[in-house]
Amino acid sequence: MRDAGDVSDTTEKPAPAPERPVVEVNPGVYKRLTTGLGGFTLAMACCLVLVGAIYLITPRSDKEVLPTVDYSGQLLAMRSGAPFTPYAPQGLPSAWRPTSSRVNGLGVHGKPVAWHLGFVTPSDEYAAVEQSNENAGAYVPRMTNSKTPTGSRTVAGATWQTYYRKDKKANSLARTLPGGVSIVVTGTAGLDELAVLAAALKPQPRT
């Protein structure tokens, strides 16, 4: 029996943690472990320099690449539903790339029908065929961005009025057919290139 004066501590003490093994590292491995960040930084810098050099020598274009469209559906709709015979290009070289086609007014009683057909030309300019049975006195000036023709030009045996809008850098060829249907070939392309498109336009009879 313990004496009341015995104040010795009977609480169990935790066992000491096991000692971690000491791994000896040779000087070569130690150098690689302690200098890895510098090597990584140098490698990243070399990669960035290489990427920058490739970026500088790679040709780039700021021009928007427009998608090529198939306008056969709009042509069919115009042939079957327009109140006039539409005109469409035939035999244009493949370098003429169609990029837009819109038909307005079909099936709406009393409203003029219009068809817009846009191209990127071989010289990478823009050219469009605009045609409508809208009153020529309003339609032609709106499509050419000008009220006054600059002259005339014979294309494939037909006489076209020429227009030029300096602030928009737009050239145009326009003619009004018997029956009041107007055709305008317009765009940033020169008159010679517009004349190629105008010469390719052929009537598309009703299906």
Protein Blocks (a to p, Z undefined) as FASTA:
>chain_A
ZZfklccdfbdcdddddddddddddfklmmmmmmmmmmmmmmmmmmmmmmmmmmmmpccd
fbdcdddddfklmmmmmmmmpcbdcdddehiafklccfbdcdehihpahiacdddddddd
fkopacdddddfbdfklmmmmmnopabdfbdcdeehiacdddddfklopacdddddehii
acddedjbdfklmmmmmmmpccdddZZ
